Amino acid sequence: MAERWALILGASSGFGEATSRALAKEGYSILGVHLDRRSTLPHVQEIVDAIRGEGRQAHFYNVNAADVEKIEGTLDTMRQEIGDAQVHVLLHSLAFGTLGPYIGEGKLSAAQMEMTLRVMAHSLVDWTQGLVQRGMFARQGRIFAMTSSGSRRVIPNYGAVSAAKASLEAHCRQLAVELAPMEIRVNALRGGVTDTPALRKIPGHERLIAGAHERNPSGRLTRPEDVAGAIVALARPEAHWITGNVINVDGGEEVIV
């Protein structure tokens, strides 16, 4: 069987790390994109070693995943690395944006708003376009993008990220329709509150964690591995008719008011 590749945007922590590890166990080789300082690069190497320990290939790229020129250059390098093989799964799990109010002291600037939307939403379209234009996306492939309940709820200082998540969901719907002739399925995944580095950057994250513990009928927070397991299942051929959705992966958290 031809080599199966997964491209993970945000591969060095949280949902991206867990999905890289889970897909490697499922037989996928991994193209990982991340942005890390020198102090956290040893952990990235641990992830690479774990993937290779499963007998799979791993190529990781420490670049700005929202910079258009970097995207183009990285895709060209990936094309050389994997040869004629194709990408079967793309996960967008980029969590880098500016938190702050719209009004008053410390209000967001136009540049901060634009950066947040570019990283956490529009970059999904850039990577998808680049893969398709190069013939790198496999027919019957899968695209997953990580959204959150903030796409439709107000959380203090979360406005720009909320706007990005709503935009990301819209991009998924549009791509689902346009890629349907290629049988590429596109879904946004709404994880429950998950204790990740991204969550801990949100002011008042302690309240979010406590509220989820109290509200979630499953009695615990969502874990990155829960989302990774859902991606593995949805990437299988049997899930080929699921597209254009926002799918909750939260143990029932979203249905509790």
N, C-alpha and C positions, 0 to 999 in steps of 0.2 A: 504494500500500500504506500502511496506517495506520502512524503513527510507532511504532517499537519503542523501549521504554525499559528500561534496566537500573538497578536500585538497588544500589549498592555500599556496604556498611558497612565502613569502614576504607579509604577511597578514596585516601588521600594518600600511601601508601607500600606497599612490598612487593607481596603478591599483589593487593591491592585496586587499587593504581595500575596494575600491569601489565594487569589484567583490564579496567579502565576504558579504557585505551588500545586494547587488542585488540578489545573489543566495539565501540568507536567506529569502528575500521577495518572492522568487519563490518556497520556500518550502524545501530548502536544509539545513541540519545541516552542521556545518563548523568545520573542523580541520585546525587550523591556525598555520603556522610556521613563526617565526619572530626572529629578533635579535635586542633587544632594551636595552638601558641603563635604569637605575632606573628612570631617569628624564622623560622618554617618556612612561613608563609603565602605567600611568594613562590613556593615550589615548588608549592604547591597551584594557584596561578594558572598556572604553566607547564602543569600537567596540564589545566586547563580550556581553555587556549589550544590545546593539542594536539588535544583532542576537537573543539573548534570548527573547527580547521584541517581536520578530516576532513569538515566540512560538517554536523556533528551539533550538537544542543543540549546544554548542560551547565549544571546547577544544583547547586551545592555548598553544604553546610550544615555550619557549624562548631559542632557541638553534642555533648553527651554522649549517645551512641547507646544507653545502657543505662538512662537515666532515663525512666520511664514517661510522665511529663507531657511531656518533651521529644519523645518518640516521637510521641505523639498530636498535639502542635502541629506538628511537622515534617511529618507525613503530611497534615495539613490544608492546610499551605502547598503541599506537593507536588501535592495534588489541584487546587489553584487554578492552579499553574504549568503542569501538563500537560493541563488540561481533561478531555476525555472519553477521552484516550489511556490505555493500560494498561501496567503493568509486566510484562515478559515474563521477566526474569531478576532474581533476588535473590541476591546473594553476601554471606555473612556472613564477614568476615575481620577480626574485632576481636581485637587482641592486647594487652590491658591487664589485668594481674592482679598479684597479689603473690607473689613468690618467697621461699621460706624453709622451714625445717624445721617439722615438726609438734611435735617434742619438744625441750626444752632451750633454751639461750640464743637469743633472737631468734625464738622460736616464733610461728607465725601466730595472730592473734586471730580470734575469731568474725566480727568485722566484715570483716576482710581476706578470710577464706574466702568469706563471703557475697558480697562485692563481686566477687571473681574469678569465681564461678559465674554471677552476674547478668550481667556484661559478656560473658564468653566463651562462655556457653551459653544462659541463659534469655532473653536479649534476642532471639535468633532467633525464639522463639515470639511475643514481643511484636510484632515487626515483621510477621511473617506474619499474625497475627490482625488487626492494624490494616489491612493491605492487603486482606485478604479481606472484612472487615466493610465497607470503603468501596467494594467492587466494583472495586478498582484492579488486582487480579491477573488477568492474561489467562488464559483457558483454554488448556491445553497449555503453561503457563509452566514455568519451571525454578527450583529453589532449590538453591544450593550452599553448603556450610559447610566452612570449613577446619579440619581436625583434624590430629593428628600421632601419631607412634608412641608418644608419651608417654601416650596414652589407655590403653595396656595395658602400659607398661613403667615402671620406677622410674628417674627421673633425679634426682640430688641437688637439693634445694630446689624441685622442680617439682611437689610434691604437689597443691597447690590447682589448678594449671593442668591437671595430669593428670586430676583429678576433673572439671574443667570440660569437657575434651575428651571424656571418657567420657560425660558428660551430653549434650553436644552431639550425639554420635553417636546416643544414645537418642532425642533430640528429632527427629532426621532420620528415624529409622525410624517413629516415631509419626506425624509429619506426612506421610510418604510414604503411609501407609495412609489417613489421614483426608482427604487431598487427592486421592486417586486418582479419585474421582468427577468431579473438575474437570479431570482429566488433567494436574494439576500434578505434576511429577516432582521428587523430593527426594533428593539424594545428598551424602554427606560426602566430601571429597577429602583424602587423606592425602599431603601433599607430602613429599618427602625433605628432608634437612637443607638449608636454604636460608639463605644469608648475607643476612639482613634485619635492620633495626633491632631487631625483636622478639627474634631469636635472640641478638644481642649483649648483651641485658640478662640472659641466663641465666648465672649464675656457672659458670665452666668451659666456656664455649661453644667455646673453642679446641679442647678435646678432642673435642667433638661434631663440629666441622668436620674435624679431622684423621681421626677415625674414619670419617666418611662418605667422605672422599677415598680412604681405604684400602679400604673395603668396597664402594663402589658399583661394580658391574660396568661401568657406562658411563664410569667414569674421571673423573667430575667431580661437583660439587654440583648439586642441583636449582636451577634459576633461576626467578624469578617468572614469566618469560615462558613457561616450560614448562607451568606450571599454567594460565596464561591461555589458552594454546592448547588445553588439554584442555577448558576451560570453553566456548570457542567451538565446539568439535566437539560436546560434549554438549548444547549449546543448540540444535543443528540438529534439524529435524523427524525426521530418520532415527534419532535417539537416543531416541525417545519411549518406548521400552519398558524403559528403564533407570531403576530407582528403588529407594529403600530400601537403598542400598549404601554401603559405605566403599570408595572406589576409590583405589588407590595411584597417585600421579603422581610417580615417583621414579627412573625409569631402572633399575628392578630392585633398588634398595637394600634394600627390606624383605624380600626373599626370601633374603638372605645372612645367615647366622648369624655 
